[in-house]
C-alpha cells in the first residue's frame, strides 16, 4: 500500500514525486515513456525552454530555469538520482479504480494500491493529426527530434502555437521553412517567442502562410489553400518534410472511464477541480496540462502544492498573492472567494473556469482610485484593450449619436472597448469616469486567448457589440430595452474575401450592418454588360434596406461582396419590419436615402463604365483602407517633382515619396507613400513595441531612436510604403565647407549613418503646417485626403452611409 502513486513523470509529476519522497511519503511514480517525458517526447534537441510566466516564482524541489532541453533534463536526472525517487518507466497505466478509501492502479505490468493518486499524464501523447489527403505519407510527422540533422530542406510546419513556432525556429537555421496557420496572426505565443519569430520573418529566414491550410500532400509537394478565398485554386509549394503541430487532445475517454467529471460537454472543457486540484473523486488529483495548465512552471508548483496538502499543510498556490493582493485586492476573502465575487459581478466572466480567469488576470493591469472626470480614452484614439468596471461608473459618449443624446452610464460589472477590439478600428466613443473607479484593462492578446478558450465570452462580447452597433449607427434615440431585445435576435455573419453576401435580383430577406472588414456594392451595367462597383462600405455602414422598403418589388437592387475577411450583423426581415413600425422616423430617413442611393448608383455605374472601373481597381489595391492617402491629379501635375524634393529636404535628404512608382487610376495617381491605414498591418510586429505608433489623430509614425532596424514593419506593409535605409545624419563640416554652404556652393550636408532604420511618411508632423509635398505643389495637383470622404464629394457613396 503506497501513500501516493504519481502517474506521469513530466515536470508536474516529477515535482510531486520528489517532494513526496523527500517528506517520507511512500510514493511510486509510473511512467509509460521516460522521465521528463514532456521534454523528451515533444521538445526537439537543443530547444531553449523558457520559464514562463516570469512574475511567478518556482516552488519545487526539482530545479527549473530557462535553458536548453538537454541542460534541464540533466538537472532533473541529477535530482532524481540524489532524491532516489522510485520511478518505474515503460509502464503505462490502463485503469484506476477506487474501492472504499483506496485506489487500485492497473498497468500493463501489474496492479498497485495507494491511498491517493496524482494524474500528471499531460496531453502530448495524443497529438492532433493532419487530415488532408496524403497526411499519412512518411515525410509527414509530428515530432522533430533533432533539428540539426536536417539541412537544405524545404520544410513546412503546420500550426501557430508555441510548439509549432519553436519547431519552425529550430529548423530555420539550415533550411527553408514555412509556417501554415489558419489565423491572421500569431496571437497565442509567449512574448519572447513572439519577438523571435517576427525577427525571423523580417529577415526572410521564415515564411508565414497566414489564413491558410494544407489541402493536399504529395511527395516533396504540398498544396496550400487560402481559407478566405476558397474558390481560388490552391497553390503549390515545395515540402520535403512536413511537421504537424496542431496541439494535442486531452485523453478524455480514459479520464471519463475513471469517473472524472468535466465542466461541460465542450471538447475544450476543463475537469472539475477543487482549489487543491482534487477531482470529483476524493483522493484523486490532476495537475499540469491535463488539468488545463499548460506552462511547465505552473505544473511543477501544483505538484509541490498537492503534496503539501496531503501532508496536512495549509499552502496557497504561488500566484495566489499576485492575484489576491494586486489583481483582486479590491475584494475580500480567499482567492477562490474573490474569483467567485468577480464572476458574480462581471457577467462576461460568469462561466469562465479558474485557470482561464487566472491567466487573464496575470496578463491584465488593474487601475485603482481613478478620480472622477478622468479620461479613459478619447473617440478616434487608436487602442484596442478591453476594460472591465469593478467599482464606480463611467460615461460613454459618441459623436455618432448626436450632441443631444445623453451619455450612456456603465456600472460595476459592465465592460467597454469591445467595438475597437472587434472591428480593429479607432475608438468610436469617449469614455470618462463619473466617480472614483476601479478598472481592469485586459490587453488585446489576452482577450483573444480568452475568446479562443471560452465560447461563452465570445457570445457575450458579440451580443454587446451588436447592441452598441445598433444604437450607435442606426437608432441612437431608441429605447435600450427594445434594442437589447432586437440585438438578441440579430446574428453575426462571417464572410471570406470575395464572398458574395447577396446578388442583384435575389429576394431581400435581411438588413445588414458592417461589423468588421469592408464590402463593395456593384450593379449590373447594361452598357458594359458586367458588374460595375458603385460604392464602398466600411465598418458602421448598412446595406440591404433597398429591397426591404419596396413591398411591390422586394428584391436586392445591388450585389454586395466582401473585399477582405469581414463580418456583418444580419437582422431578419421580420425583425427589421418591427423596428421600422416602432420608429417611423427611421423608416422615412431610410426611404429618402434609398432614392438617393438608386440615383447615385445609376450615375456612378454609367461613369464607371466610361472610366474603366476606377472604384473597383482602387478597392482591389487597398486604397480605401487608408485614412490619409496622397492623390495627385494627373491632369494638373506638371511632373516637376517638387513634391518629392520637398519631402527629401524635410527629412535630411531621404524622401518618403516616390511619384514615378505610383499607380494611375483614371486621372488619379496614387504614388508610393504611406496611407496611414485604418487598421495598419505595419504596427502588428514591432519587437520594441513602441517604435512604430499611432498618435491620437490616427497618423502612423516611426520613432527613429526606438527603431532597431528589424524590418518587420516594412515586410508587413502591403503597399511597399515603408523603406529600410541607412539613416542620414548631419555631416561634420569644416570652416571652408561651411563658408561654401553659406554662398550656396556646398555639397550634400548629410551622410549615411551606420544603423539601418525604417522610414515612412510622417505627414511632416514636426513642421506643424501640413505635408510639405502638398504645400509645395505649384498647381494644386497634390492632395492628402480620406478616400471615403473624397469619393463622397465626387458622388460615390450616399447619405445612407452612417460612417464615423
VOGU-3710 file (C-alpha; in Angstrom, 3 decimals, decimal comma):
1> xxxxxxxxxx> 0,000/0,000/0,000  1,529/3,291/-1,147  0,708/6,670/0,362  0,790/8,156/-3,145  1,062/6,957/-6,729  2,040/9,595/-9,302  1,015/8,752/-12,867  3,312/10,525/-15,304  6,784/11,931/-14,674  6,734/15,044/-16,757
11> xxxxxxxxxx> 7,656/18,258/-14,932  4,500/18,300/-12,778  4,613/14,627/-11,815  8,352/14,695/-11,153  7,906/17,698/-8,856  5,156/15,907/-6,901  7,056/12,597/-6,623  10,291/14,236/-5,433  8,551/16,376/-2,835  6,555/13,402/-1,540
21> xxxxxxxxxx> 9,670/11,208/-1,272  11,659/13,926/0,499  8,842/14,183/3,055  8,911/10,428/3,786  5,705/9,505/1,975  5,758/6,044/0,450  5,481/7,042/-3,195  5,643/5,287/-6,566  5,894/7,092/-9,900  4,665/5,316/-13,044
31> xxxxxxxxxx> 5,728/6,480/-16,498  4,799/4,982/-19,848  7,822/6,580/-21,525  10,872/8,219/-19,987  11,427/10,569/-17,051  10,684/14,127/-18,106  8,597/12,742/-20,938  7,230/16,169/-21,893  10,703/17,374/-22,839  11,801/14,025/-24,317
41> xxxxxxxxxx> 8,686/13,416/-26,395  7,588/16,882/-27,529  10,681/19,082/-27,461  13,342/18,915/-30,128  17,042/18,606/-29,445  18,675/21,862/-28,433  15,366/23,624/-27,840  15,576/26,595/-25,484  12,880/26,194/-22,838  11,510/29,375/-21,253
51> xxxxxxxxxx> 10,455/29,624/-17,621  7,085/31,297/-18,054  5,298/33,184/-16,564  8,170/35,379/-15,323  6,275/37,041/-12,473  5,629/33,705/-10,722  8,456/32,113/-8,672  9,194/28,377/-8,757  8,104/26,329/-5,765  9,557/22,849/-6,193
61> xxxxxxxxxx> 12,348/20,532/-5,083  13,132/19,962/-8,754  15,243/22,741/-10,349  13,898/24,595/-13,363  15,195/27,695/-15,021  15,280/28,832/-18,616  17,793/26,826/-20,630  18,239/24,163/-23,273  16,247/20,962/-23,217  19,434/18,961/-22,537
71> xxxxxxxxxx> 20,566/21,086/-19,591  17,145/20,844/-17,949  16,967/17,076/-18,423  20,453/16,736/-16,992  19,476/18,703/-13,881  16,327/16,647/-13,467  18,249/13,408/-13,833  20,679/14,541/-11,152  17,782/15,397/-8,839  16,067/12,044/-9,375
81> xxxxxxxxxx> 19,338/10,245/-8,572  20,015/12,326/-5,468  16,495/12,069/-4,094  16,295/8,404/-5,152  12,656/8,617/-6,214  11,150/5,188/-7,035  10,174/5,522/-10,718  9,088/2,685/-12,990  9,340/3,623/-16,674  7,784/1,956/-19,717
91> xxxxxxxxxx> 4,742/1,123/-17,593  1,538/2,562/-18,989  -1,471/2,877/-16,687  -4,589/1,259/-18,161  -7,143/1,806/-15,372  -7,661/3,417/-11,972  -10,383/2,110/-9,681  -11,430/3,197/-6,218  -12,682/0,734/-3,625  -13,573/2,235/-0,292
101> xxxxxxxxxx> -10,926/4,798/0,576  -8,124/3,253/-1,506  -7,196/3,136/-5,199  -6,098/0,266/-7,404  -3,874/1,360/-10,276  -3,685/-1,203/-13,088  -0,791/-1,069/-15,558  0,477/-3,196/-18,418  2,749/-4,974/-15,888  0,678/-5,308/-12,733
111> xxxxxxxxxx> -1,522/-3,699/-10,089  -0,679/-1,301/-7,246  -2,675/0,105/-4,343  -2,485/3,606/-2,914  -4,295/5,982/-0,601  -4,014/8,874/-3,084  -3,263/9,247/-6,801  -1,959/12,239/-8,761  -2,611/12,253/-12,514  0,042/14,273/-14,346
121> xxxxxxxxxx> -0,098/12,454/-17,657  -0,004/15,557/-19,838  -1,604/15,626/-23,256  1,364/15,413/-25,627  0,917/11,685/-26,107  -2,307/12,408/-28,021  -1,280/14,805/-30,819  -3,864/16,031/-33,296  -3,055/14,819/-36,798  -3,466/16,426/-40,195
131> xxxxxxxxxx> -6,464/15,187/-42,188  -5,545/16,345/-45,691  -5,097/13,644/-48,344  -1,506/12,451/-48,160  -1,104/13,214/-44,440  -0,131/9,588/-43,883  2,927/9,802/-46,162  6,272/9,014/-44,489  7,632/12,575/-44,752  4,771/13,897/-42,561
141> xxxxxxxxxx> 5,431/13,745/-38,805  4,512/15,403/-35,512  7,893/15,220/-33,777  11,082/16,952/-34,912  13,530/15,199/-32,590  16,930/16,562/-33,570  16,534/19,608/-35,870  20,265/19,708/-36,594  20,105/16,607/-38,816  18,034/18,486/-41,416
151> xxxxxxxxxx> 19,913/20,681/-43,849  19,000/22,449/-47,099  15,450/21,072/-46,999  12,136/22,706/-47,889  10,083/22,256/-44,730  6,537/23,197/-43,750  5,326/23,452/-40,159  1,555/23,299/-39,734  0,146/25,224/-36,770  0,611/28,557/-34,997
161> xxxxxxxxxx> 1,034/27,793/-31,304  4,182/27,829/-29,191  5,198/24,277/-30,133  4,786/24,925/-33,865  6,818/28,119/-33,808  9,540/26,515/-31,685  9,887/23,760/-34,290  9,964/26,276/-37,123  12,623/28,399/-35,437  14,824/25,397/-34,682
171> xxxxxxxxxx> 14,600/24,183/-38,278  15,084/27,599/-39,896  18,857/27,796/-39,255  19,822/25,440/-42,106  16,587/25,021/-44,059  13,882/26,907/-45,944  10,918/26,859/-43,570  7,313/27,956/-43,968  4,584/28,069/-41,323  0,986/27,394/-42,380
181> xxxxxxxxxx> -1,573/28,869/-39,974  -5,331/29,385/-40,293  -5,412/32,655/-38,342  -4,382/36,146/-39,471  -1,602/36,451/-36,900  0,250/34,535/-34,176  -1,669/35,642/-31,083  -1,071/32,813/-28,609  2,713/32,956/-28,360  4,843/33,682/-25,325
191> xxxxxxxxxx> 6,261/37,204/-25,575  9,872/36,119/-26,112  8,821/33,613/-28,784  6,658/36,235/-30,463  9,610/38,606/-30,781  11,900/35,897/-32,144  9,569/34,667/-34,862  8,846/38,217/-36,022  12,563/38,851/-36,375  12,944/35,641/-38,426
201> xxxxxxxxxx> 10,095/36,661/-40,724  11,566/40,129/-41,166  14,962/38,688/-42,133  13,305/36,334/-44,662  14,526/33,274/-42,762  10,977/32,055/-42,252  7,893/32,376/-44,452  4,434/32,601/-42,872  1,308/31,484/-44,746  -1,442/33,155/-42,735
211> xxxxxxxxxx> -5,145/32,403/-43,229  -4,110/29,178/-44,934  -4,291/25,418/-44,639  -2,735/22,471/-46,431  -5,407/20,722/-48,501  -3,299/18,046/-50,203  0,115/16,477/-49,674  2,253/14,691/-52,223  5,887/13,633/-52,194  8,048/16,776/-51,954
221> xxxxxxxxxx> 4,982/18,990/-52,532  2,088/20,483/-50,537  -0,935/22,385/-51,814  -1,955/25,396/-49,721  -5,402/26,992/-49,792  -6,172/30,490/-48,521  -9,193/29,980/-46,251  -10,578/33,407/-47,194  -10,611/32,648/-50,925  -11,848/29,057/-51,134
231> xxxxxxxxxx> -12,965/29,469/-54,744  -9,426/30,138/-55,914  -7,244/27,119/-56,687  -4,652/26,118/-54,075  -1,043/26,993/-54,788  1,820/24,510/-54,757  4,906/24,815/-52,544  7,941/22,581/-52,099  7,780/20,399/-49,000  10,451/17,766/-48,494
241> xxxxxxxxxx> 9,280/17,436/-44,880  6,090/18,432/-43,081  5,778/18,682/-39,314  2,261/18,849/-37,903  1,821/20,826/-34,679  -1,909/21,167/-34,093  -1,628/20,665/-30,370  -2,862/17,637/-28,505  -6,136/16,322/-27,174  -6,874/15,542/-23,578
251> xxxxxxxxxx> -7,347/11,742/-23,161  -10,981/12,248/-22,182  -12,058/8,684/-22,886  -9,527/7,401/-20,351  -10,392/10,104/-17,802  -14,152/9,604/-18,128  -13,659/5,869/-17,732  -12,049/6,605/-14,369  -15,103/8,700/-13,469  -13,691/12,224/-13,686
261> xxxxxxxxxx> -16,246/14,949/-14,374  -15,732/17,954/-16,653  -17,104/21,494/-16,529  -19,256/20,913/-19,636  -19,627/18,707/-22,687  -17,426/21,044/-24,743  -14,317/19,438/-26,222  -12,179/22,091/-24,505  -13,943/21,921/-21,131  -11,546/21,554/-18,174
271> xxxxxxxxxx> -12,030/18,970/-15,411  -13,906/19,998/-12,281  -11,222/20,566/-9,614  -11,041/21,987/-6,127  -8,512/24,657/-5,153  -6,183/21,770/-4,180  -6,581/20,227/-7,674  -8,720/17,367/-6,335  -11,206/15,873/-8,799  -14,794/14,865/-8,039
281> xxxxxxxxxx> -13,264/11,575/-6,802  -11,813/12,227/-3,312  -8,114/11,408/-3,173  -7,603/11,654/-6,963  -5,780/14,780/-8,137  -4,956/16,251/-11,566  -2,117/18,678/-12,254  -0,293/20,196/-15,197  -1,540/20,369/-18,766  -4,111/17,610/-18,320
291> xxxxxxxxxx> -5,719/19,893/-15,702  -5,739/22,855/-18,088  -2,420/24,469/-17,070  -0,015/24,364/-19,999  3,090/26,030/-18,547  5,877/23,912/-17,029  6,355/26,148/-14,004  2,628/26,058/-13,207  2,562/22,259/-13,246  5,670/21,937/-11,081
301> xxxxxxxxxx> 4,232/24,324/-8,496  0,976/22,363/-8,486  2,802/19,086/-7,853  4,510/20,635/-4,836  1,226/22,140/-3,567  -0,783/18,894/-3,788  1,824/17,026/-1,746  1,827/19,831/0,831  -1,948/19,429/1,049  -1,592/15,650/1,510
311> xxxxxxxxxx> 0,894/16,322/4,308  -1,771/18,409/6,039  -0,006/21,719/5,470  -2,019/24,820/4,639  -0,356/26,144/1,474  -1,618/28,520/-1,181  -0,656/28,446/-4,880  2,394/30,560/-5,647  0,496/33,018/-7,879  -2,116/33,464/-5,174
321> xxxxxxxxxx> -0,544/36,595/-3,592  -0,322/38,286/-7,005  -3,965/37,597/-7,794  -5,240/38,185/-4,242  -3,279/41,287/-3,287  -2,824/43,010/-6,636  -5,264/41,898/-9,310  -8,200/41,262/-6,945  -7,059/43,336/-3,982  -10,335/45,251/-4,029
331> xxxxxxxxxx> -12,280/42,169/-2,890  -12,214/40,278/0,383  -11,839/36,619/1,266  -9,714/33,860/-0,216  -8,642/33,874/-3,857  -11,374/31,361/-4,702  -13,925/33,592/-2,999  -12,569/36,611/-4,841  -12,748/34,782/-8,156  -16,364/33,864/-7,361
341> xxxxxxxxxx> -17,045/37,513/-6,485  -15,546/38,559/-9,816  -17,731/36,062/-11,697  -20,846/37,214/-9,831  -20,031/40,871/-10,534  -19,000/40,520/-14,194  -21,494/38,546/-16,310  -18,888/38,375/-19,078  -16,792/36,033/-16,889  -19,636/34,132/-15,211
351> xxxxxxxxxx> -18,935/30,829/-16,956  -15,156/31,079/-17,303  -13,069/28,466/-15,499  -10,453/29,259/-12,848  -7,353/28,537/-14,994  -8,545/30,831/-17,788  -9,504/33,685/-15,438  -6,203/33,385/-13,604  -4,267/33,566/-16,871  -6,287/36,624/-17,930
361> xxxxxxxxxx> -5,705/38,395/-14,612  -1,960/37,789/-14,685  -1,818/39,482/-18,117  -4,054/42,398/-17,079  -3,485/45,736/-15,369  -5,659/46,995/-12,514  -6,208/50,749/-12,119  -7,383/51,801/-8,667  -8,535/55,162/-7,381  -9,315/56,623/-10,774
371> xxxxxxxxxx> -10,584/60,092/-9,968  -13,913/61,474/-11,248  -13,821/63,026/-14,741  -10,651/61,115/-15,654  -10,387/60,464/-19,396  -10,014/56,729/-20,058  -9,746/57,128/-23,804  -10,996/59,546/-26,432  -13,091/58,994/-29,546  -10,835/58,452/-32,580
381> xxxxxxxxxx> -7,976/57,181/-30,366  -6,196/54,080/-31,595  -6,156/51,481/-28,838  -7,736/48,056/-28,532  -7,787/46,943/-24,889  -10,939/45,738/-23,183  -11,913/47,383/-19,884  -13,952/45,818/-17,081  -15,534/48,037/-14,410  -15,002/46,690/-10,904
391> xxxxxxxxxx> -16,207/49,741/-8,990  -17,595/53,171/-9,841  -19,174/54,413/-13,046  -18,021/55,650/-16,428  -19,880/57,617/-19,066  -19,686/56,685/-22,731  -20,368/59,367/-25,325  -20,184/59,060/-29,116  -20,491/61,868/-31,640  -22,258/59,396/-33,934
401> xxxxxxxxxx> -25,260/59,540/-31,576  -25,511/63,329/-31,772  -24,805/66,057/-29,238  -28,317/65,894/-27,781  -28,061/62,215/-26,941  -27,192/61,755/-23,248  -24,069/59,773/-22,408  -24,554/56,122/-21,509  -23,605/55,315/-17,918  -21,860/51,993/-17,336
411> xxxxxxxxxx> -21,812/50,417/-13,900  -19,759/47,829/-11,998  -19,730/44,547/-13,922  -20,044/46,210/-17,325  -17,255/46,216/-19,879  -16,338/48,575/-22,697  -13,831/48,876/-25,532  -15,093/45,865/-27,463  -16,080/47,961/-30,501  -12,443/48,670/-31,426
421> xxxxxxxxxx> -11,308/45,239/-30,261  -13,709/43,528/-32,664  -13,560/45,923/-35,630  -9,838/46,726/-35,445  -10,651/50,409/-35,934  -10,167/53,537/-33,850  -12,243/54,184/-30,752  -15,836/55,085/-31,592  -16,611/56,727/-28,255  -15,108/58,841/-25,498
431> xxxxxxxxxx> -15,082/57,291/-22,029  -14,659/59,212/-18,766  -15,115/58,273/-15,142  -18,065/59,883/-13,366  -16,936/58,893/-9,880  -13,949/57,111/-8,382  -13,389/53,905/-10,310  -11,529/50,632/-10,292  -10,905/49,268/-13,795  -9,230/46,132/-15,143
441> xxxxxxxxxx> -7,556/46,649/-18,530  -7,212/43,405/-20,485  -4,779/43,671/-23,429  -5,893/42,529/-26,859  -3,754/39,373/-26,961  -5,144/38,246/-23,608  -8,701/38,859/-24,837  -8,031/36,848/-27,994  -6,770/33,941/-25,878  -9,875/34,288/-23,700
451> xxxxxxxxxx> -12,171/34,247/-26,749  -10,364/31,219/-28,130  -10,588/29,334/-24,829  -14,155/30,097/-23,794  -17,026/30,419/-26,272  -19,316/31,953/-23,627  -17,114/35,063/-23,551  -17,221/35,382/-27,343  -21,007/35,136/-27,333  -21,344/37,869/-24,717
461> xxxxxxxxxx> -18,891/40,218/-26,418  -20,680/39,628/-29,721  -24,037/40,398/-28,078  -22,733/43,621/-26,556  -21,175/44,679/-29,858  -24,447/44,140/-31,733  -26,416/46,188/-29,182  -23,979/49,091/-29,227  -23,618/48,980/-33,005  -27,403/49,179/-33,482
471> xxxxxxxxxx> -27,537/52,080/-31,053  -24,559/53,946/-32,483  -25,058/53,514/-36,212  -28,815/53,093/-36,622  -31,074/54,027/-33,712  -29,424/56,439/-31,269  -32,788/57,503/-29,799  -34,257/54,017/-29,470  -35,356/52,523/-26,186  -32,450/50,487/-24,803
481> xxxxxxxxxx> -34,644/47,627/-23,657  -36,081/47,336/-27,158  -32,593/47,450/-28,690  -31,283/44,745/-26,357  -34,198/42,550/-27,338  -33,568/43,215/-31,034  -29,855/42,508/-30,644  -30,533/39,057/-29,192  -32,268/38,098/-32,456  -29,593/39,558/-34,722
491> xxxxxxxxxx> -26,797/37,319/-35,909  -23,154/37,938/-36,761  -22,253/36,582/-40,194  -18,689/35,900/-41,334  -17,596/36,351/-44,950  -14,372/35,412/-46,673  -12,609/37,733/-49,071  -14,517/37,758/-52,342  -17,573/36,030/-50,851  -20,916/37,405/-52,070
501> xxxxxxxxxx> -23,389/38,436/-49,356  -26,267/38,654/-51,816  -26,702/39,202/-55,550  -28,667/41,726/-57,513  -32,143/40,365/-58,197  -32,191/37,968/-55,234  -35,069/38,044/-52,770  -34,475/40,594/-49,981  -34,745/38,806/-46,644  -32,442/40,715/-44,267
511> xxxxxxxxxx> -30,827/44,011/-43,319  -27,041/44,182/-42,720  -24,607/46,344/-40,770  -20,862/46,027/-41,457  -19,146/44,950/-38,234  -15,556/44,427/-39,410  -13,721/44,479/-42,723  -15,435/46,142/-45,671  -17,822/45,466/-48,571  -18,174/46,657/-52,131
521> xxxxxxxxxx> -21,502/47,346/-53,830  -21,843/46,586/-57,540  -24,600/46,843/-60,115  -25,137/45,190/-63,461  -24,358/47,639/-66,219  -26,332/47,391/-69,436  -23,678/49,420/-71,193  -20,732/47,273/-70,193  -22,569/44,007/-69,668  -20,643/43,458/-66,438
531> xxxxxxxxxx> -20,902/44,276/-62,752  -19,741/47,827/-62,025  -18,647/48,776/-58,491  -20,589/51,817/-57,310  -19,811/52,045/-53,600  -17,503/51,034/-50,757  -18,923/50,107/-47,339  -16,566/50,383/-44,348  -17,338/49,434/-40,751  -20,511/51,096/-39,466
541> xxxxxxxxxx> -22,332/51,310/-42,808  -25,505/49,415/-43,601  -26,946/47,767/-46,686  -29,823/45,554/-47,798  -32,566/48,062/-46,971  -33,426/48,899/-50,593  -35,316/45,670/-51,302  -36,912/45,599/-47,842  -38,527/49,020/-48,243  -40,321/48,215/-51,504
551> xxxxxxxxxx> -43,093/45,658/-50,835  -44,041/45,618/-54,533  -40,523/44,700/-55,620  -38,801/43,004/-52,635  -35,544/42,150/-54,364  -31,991/43,392/-53,972  -31,017/46,124/-56,410  -27,267/45,623/-55,932  -24,711/42,879/-55,387  -22,666/43,140/-52,187
561> xxxxxxxxxx> -19,286/41,370/-51,845  -16,700/41,250/-49,063  -13,465/42,974/-50,129  -11,496/41,228/-47,347  -12,346/38,897/-44,448  -15,381/40,645/-42,981  -18,292/40,332/-40,597  -21,774/41,802/-40,794  -24,661/41,953/-38,350  -27,705/40,371/-40,008
571> xxxxxxxxxx> -31,242/41,371/-38,964  -34,044/39,252/-40,379  -36,737/40,914/-42,474  -39,405/40,305/-39,815  -37,334/41,920/-37,055  -36,343/44,791/-39,342  -40,033/45,449/-40,080  -40,709/45,569/-36,338  -38,010/48,233/-35,965  -39,492/50,292/-38,816
581> xxxxxxxxxx> -43,012/50,054/-37,360  -41,785/51,209/-33,954  -39,643/54,035/-35,320  -41,368/55,640/-38,347  -38,793/58,465/-38,493  -36,122/55,875/-39,152  -38,287/54,423/-41,949  -38,657/57,854/-43,506  -34,929/58,506/-43,293  -34,155/55,184/-44,977
591> xxxxxxxxxx> -36,742/55,799/-47,706  -35,172/59,149/-48,586  -31,723/57,612/-48,583  -32,847/54,779/-50,854  -33,916/57,256/-53,528  -30,548/58,999/-53,320  -28,743/55,666/-53,353  -30,524/54,488/-56,506  -29,809/57,742/-58,374  -26,206/57,766/-57,166
601> xxxxxxxxxx> -25,766/54,125/-58,130  -27,054/54,746/-61,641  -24,853/57,814/-62,100  -21,707/56,129/-60,768  -22,403/52,973/-62,789  -22,505/54,970/-66,014  -19,394/56,921/-65,098  -17,511/53,810/-64,005  -18,307/52,074/-67,280  -16,812/55,011/-69,133
611> xxxxxxxxxx> -13,798/55,438/-66,849  -12,654/51,835/-66,687  -13,968/50,678/-63,290  -11,971/53,175/-61,240  -13,526/52,379/-57,851  -13,142/48,625/-58,243  -9,459/48,993/-59,081  -8,911/51,337/-56,148  -10,566/48,832/-53,816  -8,563/45,932/-55,174
621> xxxxxxxxxx> -5,357/47,875/-54,428  -6,465/48,642/-50,870  -6,667/52,413/-51,330  -9,859/52,554/-49,276  -8,002/51,065/-46,294  -6,121/54,359/-45,879  -7,172/57,303/-43,738  -4,824/59,866/-45,290  -3,889/58,975/-48,869  -1,812/61,108/-51,216
631> xxxxxxxxxx> -3,602/61,635/-54,543  -2,091/63,504/-57,487  -4,388/64,781/-60,238  -2,524/63,866/-63,412  -4,480/66,499/-65,361  -2,936/69,199/-63,149  0,507/67,667/-62,434  3,417/69,200/-64,425  5,936/66,472/-63,369  8,221/68,996/-61,670
641> xxxxxxxxxx> 8,871/66,583/-58,774  8,862/69,442/-56,284  6,741/67,205/-54,025  9,493/64,555/-53,977  12,221/67,146/-53,393  10,283/68,877/-50,618  9,882/65,535/-48,852  13,617/64,851/-49,091  14,559/68,359/-47,923  12,284/67,980/-44,915
651> xxxxxxxxxx> 13,813/64,631/-43,899  17,613/65,028/-44,143  17,740/64,171/-47,818  15,705/60,950/-47,573  12,435/61,151/-49,445  9,466/59,058/-48,315  7,554/59,752/-51,559  8,125/58,102/-54,938  5,879/59,690/-57,554  7,044/57,633/-60,520
661> xxxxxxxxxx> 6,423/54,336/-58,688  2,738/55,031/-58,103  -0,316/53,583/-59,801  -2,667/55,594/-62,021  -6,442/55,166/-61,792  -8,085/57,232/-64,487  -6,610/60,681/-63,928  -5,694/59,945/-60,302  -2,157/58,915/-59,371  -1,639/57,144/-56,038
671> xxxxxxxxxx> 2,135/57,428/-55,524  4,146/55,140/-53,248  3,705/56,878/-49,912  2,222/55,844/-46,561  -1,586/55,808/-46,477  -1,908/55,769/-42,659  -4,241/52,778/-42,840  -7,308/52,466/-40,644  -6,086/49,083/-39,406  -2,308/49,264/-40,023
681> xxxxxxxxxx> -0,572/45,916/-40,503  2,825/47,587/-40,053  2,184/48,033/-36,328  1,462/44,369/-35,567  5,040/43,039/-35,432  7,228/45,709/-33,807  9,609/43,932/-31,353  10,315/47,080/-29,255  6,537/47,569/-29,086  6,663/51,349/-29,429
691> xxxxxxxxxx> 8,975/52,124/-32,367  6,048/52,451/-34,780  2,993/54,021/-33,180  -0,209/55,852/-33,937  -0,966/59,241/-32,452  -4,485/60,263/-31,335  -5,115/61,822/-34,771  -4,579/58,500/-36,490  -1,187/59,298/-38,007  1,238/56,369/-38,056
701> xxxxxxxxxx> 4,852/57,352/-37,499  8,198/55,814/-36,554  10,379/56,814/-33,601  13,848/56,625/-35,109  15,510/56,417/-31,705  13,451/53,321/-30,801  13,674/51,541/-34,170  16,022/48,536/-34,110  16,021/48,080/-37,884  14,373/44,638/-37,867
711> xxxxxxxxxx> 12,302/45,427/-40,975  9,080/43,847/-39,689  7,007/46,932/-40,427  8,340/47,157/-43,981  7,622/43,455/-44,536  4,068/43,737/-43,213  3,138/46,876/-45,168  1,032/45,560/-48,093  1,720/48,661/-50,176  5,524/48,978/-50,054
721> xxxxxxxxxx> 5,360/52,350/-48,309  7,989/51,698/-45,606  11,651/51,708/-46,602  14,710/50,312/-44,819  17,607/52,759/-45,183  20,806/53,858/-43,513  19,515/56,885/-41,686  21,071/60,113/-42,859  22,527/62,474/-40,290  24,148/65,934/-40,494
731> xxxxxxxxxx> 27,760/65,808/-41,700  30,575/67,397/-39,705  31,703/70,371/-41,875  34,966/72,264/-41,716  35,216/76,063/-41,831  35,726/76,205/-45,611  32,768/73,846/-46,279  30,561/75,970/-44,031  31,596/79,067/-45,999  30,732/77,358/-49,298
741> xxxxxxxxxx> 27,386/76,331/-47,880  26,604/79,949/-46,941  27,023/81,092/-50,580  25,130/78,106/-51,957  28,124/76,186/-53,278  28,267/73,468/-50,641  27,630/69,814/-51,393  25,440/67,327/-49,536  25,479/68,330/-45,852  24,364/64,887/-44,686
751> xxxxxxxxxx> 25,852/61,409/-44,625  24,617/57,871/-44,088  24,588/56,529/-40,553  25,711/53,014/-39,703  22,422/51,552/-38,472  19,552/50,567/-40,746  16,264/52,243/-39,862  12,688/52,140/-41,120  11,334/55,355/-42,623  7,906/56,347/-43,944
761> xxxxxxxxxx> 5,708/59,369/-44,447  5,018/61,107/-41,124  2,810/63,851/-42,625  5,596/66,291/-41,663  4,130/66,312/-38,173  7,069/68,223/-36,666  6,548/71,175/-39,029  3,099/71,985/-37,724  1,637/73,184/-41,031  0,843/70,059/-43,028
771> xxxxxxxxxx> 2,680/67,825/-45,502  5,445/69,602/-47,421  4,573/67,714/-50,626  1,081/69,233/-50,696  2,151/72,744/-49,685  4,909/72,954/-52,328  2,818/71,753/-55,298  2,624/74,749/-57,701  -0,593/73,625/-59,425  -2,528/72,156/-56,503
781> xxxxxxxxxx> -2,408/68,706/-58,070  -1,235/67,023/-54,844  -3,745/66,456/-52,062  -3,953/64,298/-48,958  -7,472/63,145/-48,174  -9,509/60,330/-46,676  -10,554/58,128/-49,640  -14,087/57,677/-48,320  -14,563/61,435/-47,850  -13,050/62,196/-51,240
791> xxxxxxxxxx> -15,281/59,807/-53,134  -18,380/61,008/-51,310  -17,568/64,519/-52,524  -17,307/63,384/-56,141  -20,536/61,401/-55,967  -19,561/57,942/-54,773  -21,452/56,851/-51,669  -24,727/58,120/-50,294  -26,251/59,713/-47,259  -27,335/56,273/-46,117
801> xxxx> -23,779/55,644/-45,002  -23,621/56,231/-41,263  -19,840/56,371/-41,058  -17,925/57,967/-38,255
//
